[in-house]
Amino acid sequence: MIYLSLGSNQGNRLAYLRKAVMELEKYGFTVSEESIVLETKALLPANAPESWDMPYLNMIVAGHTTKSPLELLSDLKAIEVLCGRDKLRTKWAPRPIDIDILLWDNHNFELSDLKVPHPQLLSRPFLIHLLAMMDVQYCCQEVDSNYYGMNFAQIAHQNVRVEECFLRSLVLNPKLVAIVNVTPDSFSDGGLYLDPQVAMQKILALSEEGAYIIDIGAQSTRPNAIMVGAEEEWRRLQPVLQNIKQWQESGYQLTISIDSFLPEVIRRAIIEYEVAWINDQKGSLDDHSLKFIADHGCNIVVMHSLSIPPDKNNCVDFNVSPIDTILLWAEKIIARLIACGFTRQQIILDPGIGFGKSIYQNLILFRTIQKLKELECQIFIGHSRKSYMTSFCKAEAIDRDIETLAVSQELCQLGVDYLRVHDIEKHQRFFVAKKAVFNR
């Protein structure tokens, strides 16, 4: 087993870690295990500029490659450049990504530009801590070291002050979709982010909390919501997108989804800004609009719904299992999207929890949701704080995060790719605990 350390203390640090792990797979390094992510204080030399004192996010990945150590080292340097690191590699300076080879099976070797085990490994408490949590049984082979013959759990137990070796913890997975509604009437955060500056602060906070993508909507789809036209939706949305653009141009990675079903709004957003997804809750876009989205390389989230806003009296057929209704709809929409230029990898299916289903049909849909995986598209679930929870919970919507976490855990186990949730921080804490204790 080969163990690599990944660190970032510049820009959207979690996004850089995700990108680096993805690139490792592309370069032929098969990742078999990921650690949790630890935020740590910067390690700096004497007299370092104050601007370098930026906390790192650090993690370890374990895996295999058929390449030689020097070939792997060359790949790691190439990935660092792909992630934006300066080729000049100023030592100790902030960097979007840093990747090092820590261990290579139980071998010791010293080659040009590479020594394994990594010469600084035993002076990095957070790395020892992460290796011990991963149950790495390799023993220290450095004869002159006080740790000779100890495995990492023993070294950590005797020498690491856990309470001092990290500031907070995160995970890369599951992929959490954060919600920012630039509306006056959304049921959970209506009116909170109408000010573009306040919305931007929230977007940055959600990114730092661990969101994979930020889903921004300027049209409420809550029950009884008043639909607004394209002009008003764009008036709300455009200043927020302009702020995001400024951050993106400064080098900060922000992945953005636009929650809209109006062609005029979608077209302007894609032309003028860097948009990764279009989240179409209505499913009524014409072929011309769909081809435009596909031609610009955006993913599309397509949701099953009978009406927007939803009407509790308008539900799918009670005499048919709701998952069968969704599967029939999905097969048709996938065929149409592929004809418009999308690949299956660009199509993200949302079964539309709470849209055109009774609370009982929603419960059945959750229990059978895994059948959607048969369609070989990614799955997106927006289940957070929704009204199906009134079947078992008396809390108001804003207080349903415990229930949301319980559902998120099961959806993750069922292989759902994206979880659209209101409280990113609680989800990160929950999944860190799960990963740290059960390593899954």
N, C-alpha and C positions, 0 to 999 in steps of 0.2 A: 504494500500500500504506500502511496505517495501522498504526503501532506503538504499543502500549500497554504500560506497565509496571505490574506487580502486585506488591504487597509486603504482608507480614503479620508482626507480631512479638508476637501475643497469642493465647493459646489454642492449639488444634491448627492450626498455621500452614499445613501442607500441605492440610489439609481445607478451609480457607478459600480457598486458591488454587484448588483443584478446583471448589469451589462457584461462585466468581467466574467462572471460565472457562465453566462450564455456563450460568450466568445470562447471560453475554455472548451466547451463541448464542440464548437465548430472546428477548433484546432485539433480535435481528436483526443482530448483528455476526458475520459469518462468519469464523471462525478458520481461517486457512490454514497457520499455522506456530506452533509453540511452542518457546521456548528451553528449555534445562535450567534447573533452579532452583538459585540460589546462596544459601547462608547467609552473611550479612554482618553485621559489627558495626553497631550502631545509630549513626546520625548524630544528634548532640544539640547543642543550643545550650549556651552557658556557663551554669553554675549549674543545670542540669537536675536534677530529683530522681534519686536513684540507682535508684529503681524503674523509671525509663524506660529504663535501660540493658539492653535485651533484644534479642538478635540478630534480624535480619529474615530471612525467606525472600523472595527476589526473583526474578522472571522477566519475560520479555517475550513477548507474543503479537502476531502480525501478522495482518491480515485486512482485510475490506472492510465497508462499510455504505453504504446509500443515504441515510442521514440526514446532516444538516448537522453541522458541528463542535459547535455549541451544543446541538443535540439529542442528539448522542452524549454530550457532557459531562453533560447532565441524566440520561441513562441510567446513566452510570457512578456518579453520586452515589446514584441509587436502588439500584443493586446493592450499593454499600457499606453502605447502611442495611439491606438484606436480609441481608447477612452479619454484621450486628450492630454496625456502627460507629455511634458516637454522632453524632447530627445536629449537635451543637454543634461538632464537628470541632476539638478543641483541637490546635493545631499542635505537632508534634514528639512528642506523647504516644503511648504504645503504642496500636495499633489492630489489630483483626482483619483488616482489609483496607484497602488504599489503591490506587487505580487512577488513573493519569495518562495523558494523551495525550502521547506523546513526539514523534512525527513524523507528518506527513500528506502522503503522497507526497513531493515535493521542495519543498513550499510553505512560505512564511513568512507568518504572519498574527498579528495581535493583535486580539482581540475582548474584550468584557466578560467577565472571569473566565477568559480562556483566551489563552495565548500559545503558538504552535507555530513552531519546535521548543520543547520544554519549556525554560524558562529555567535550570533546574538540571541539565540533561542532561550538559553538558560538565564538571560538577564531581562527577559520580558515576562513578568508575572502573569499578564493576561493571556499570553500564548500557552504557558504551562497550565493555567487554569482551564482553558478551552480544551487542550489535549486530554487533560484528566477527565473532564466531563464527557469527552468522546470515548473514554475507556481505552486509550492507546496504551498497549502493554509493552511497547518497546522500552528497553532499559538504556539509560545513559551509558555511552561507551567511552566517554572521555576519561582516560586513566587519571589525569591530573585534577579532575573535578571532584568537589565534595559530594557530587551527586552520582558518582560512578556506581553502576549496578542497580540504581533505583529506577522504577518506572515513573511515569508522569503523575500518577495518582499519589504516590508516596512523596515525590518532590513537592507537589502542590500542597499536600497535607502539612508538610513540615516547614514550608518556606513561603507560601503565598498568603498574604493578608487579604482574603477575598473582599472584605468590605472596602478595601482601598484600591483594588485593581481595576474597577470599572465604575462608570457613572450611571449607566442605564443599559438596558438590553432590548434587542429587537429580533425579528426574524425576516427572512426574505419571502417566505411563503406561509400562508396563502396570499394570493394577490388580492389586495383590498382596494376597492373602488370607493373613493371618498366623494361626498356629496356637498356641493355648494350651490344653493338655490338663490339666484339673484331675483327674488320675487317677494311681493308683499304678503303672499297668502299660502305658501307651502306649509303643510301641516306640522313640520318639526322645526324648521328654521326660517319660516316666512318673516320677512322684514329685517332680518339680522344683517344681511350682506348686500343691501341695496346700494350702500356707499362703496364705490369701486376700491377705495383704499382699504376699507375694512374687509372687503371680499379678498383682496390680495393678501392681507395679513393672514386671513384664515387659510387660504390656499397654501401659503408657505408653511404655516404651522402644520397643516395636514400632511404635507410632503415630509417634513421633519419627523412627524409622528410615525411615518412608515407607510403612507398610501402609495400604491402602485401607479394609480392614475386618478386624476381629479375630474369628476363628471359635473359639468357646469350647466345649469338650466336657468332660463329666463322666462319660463312658462310653467306655471303650476299645473300638475295633473291630478291633484287631490280630488276626491269626490266633491261635486258642486263648484269646482273652480270655474272662474270666468275666463274663457279663452281670449287671448289678446292677439292682435295681428302682427305681421312681420315687422312693421315699423317700430312698434312698441317693444317687441322682443329684442330687436337689434339695438334699440336705444339703451336697454338695460345691459345687454351683453357686451357691446363693443368696448366700452371703457375698461371693463375687466380684462378682456382679451388684449387690449393695448398694454395694460400693465404687465400681463404675463409675457408679452412679446419682449418688453424691455428686459425682463429677467432672463429670458431665453437667450437674448442677444449678448448678455453679459457672461454667458457660459453656464448658467444654472439650468440644469435639466429639469423641465417640467413636462410631463406627459398629460395631454389634455383630451377630454371627451366632451363633445358638444351634445347636450340633451335637447334635441329639437326635431320637429317633424315638418317644419316649414322650408320648402326648397330655397326661397330667397335668402333666408337666414343661413342655411347650411352652405350655400354657394359662396356667400360673402365671407363666412368664417374660414372656409378652406382656401379661398383665393388670397385673403389678406393675412392669415395667421397660420402658425404651425399647429395643426390639429391632427391627432392620431386616430381618434374614433369619432364616428357619428352614432349617437344613441337615438334610434328612431322608435319611439314608444307607440306610435300610431300605426305604422306599417302601411302608410298610404302613399309613399313616394312613387312618383312615376318613373318609368324606365330611364328617361333622359337624366333625371336627377341621380338615379342609382349608378348609371354609367359614369357620370361626372365624379361621383365619390370614388368609384373603383379606379378610374383613370388617374386620380390623384393619390392613389396608394393608401387610402384610409381604410381601416377596419370598420365594419358596420355591426352595431348591436341592433338586432331586430326583435321586437317584443310582440308576443301574442296578446291582442286586446280586442274586445268587441266594441268598445267606445272609449273616447277620451273627452272629458273625464269619465271615470268608471261610474256605472249605474248598477246598484245592488240588485235591481230587478231584471237586469240583462245578463244572464249567465249562460255558459255553455250547456249543452244537453245533459240533463241529469241521468239519462238512461244509457249514457256512454261514459266509460272511464275517462276522466279528464286527461290523463296522459295519452290516451289514444287520439283524442281530439288534437292535442298539441303535436303529436308525432305526424298526423296527417297534414296539419298546417305547416309544420317545419319542412317536410319533404317538398311541398309545393314552393315555399319561399326560398329554399336552398336552390332548387332548380332555376327559379327566376333570377336569383342573385348571380348564380354562375353564368347564366346567359347574358347578364349585364356586365360581366368581366371580373367578378370577384372569384377568388380561390376559396376552398373550404377553410383554409387557415385564416382568411380574413373575415369569415362569417362567425358571429357570436350570437348564440341563441338565448333569448330570455323568455321563459314560459309565462311571464307576466303575472306574478303573484299579486292577487288583489284586483286584477283587471279582468272582469268578465267571468269570475269564479266566485262561488259562495265560500264562506269560511270553511265549510266541510270539504268542498272540492279542492281548496288550497291545501288542506291537510293531506288528502289523498295524493295530490300532486307531489308534495314533498316526499312522500314515502316511495314514489315510483320514479323519481326524477332521474335516476341512473339510466333509465332506458334511452334518454336523450343522447347518451354517450355513443350509442350505436350509429348515430348519424355522422360521426367523425368531425364535428364542429366543436368549437369551444362553447362552454356553457356559462351563463351569467345569471345570477340570482339577486334580485332586489327584494329582500325579505325583512329588512330592518324596521322594527317598531310597528309593523303593519297591523291592520284590523283583524286578521285571522287570529291574532293573539288574544282577542277578546273572548274567544271560546274557552280560554283557560286562565286568563289573567285580568285582574281588575285595575291594573295600573294605567295611568294616562300614557299616551304615546311616547312622550319624552322620557318616561321612566321605564321603558321596556328593554333596556340594554342587557339585562341578565338573560331574559328570554331570547333576545337576539343572539347572544353568544352561544346559547345551547343549540340553537338551530344552525348557526355558523359552523360549529364543531361537526355536526352530523353531515352537513353539506360538503364540508372539506373531505370527510372520510369517504363520501360517495363520488369524489372526483370532480366536483364543480370547480371550474377554473377561476371564476371571479366572484367575489362577494361584495355587493354594494351595501355599505353600512354607514351609519351616522357617526359612530364613536370609534375612530381608528385607534386611539390610544388604548382603550380597554381591550380591543381585539388583539393588539400587539402583545399586551401583558398576558392575555389568556394563552395565546399560541406560543409565546416564549416559555411559559410554564409547561405546556404540553411537550414542546420540543426538548426542553432541558431535562425533564423527568423521564419521559418515555422515548425520547430520541425519534419522534415521528410527528 
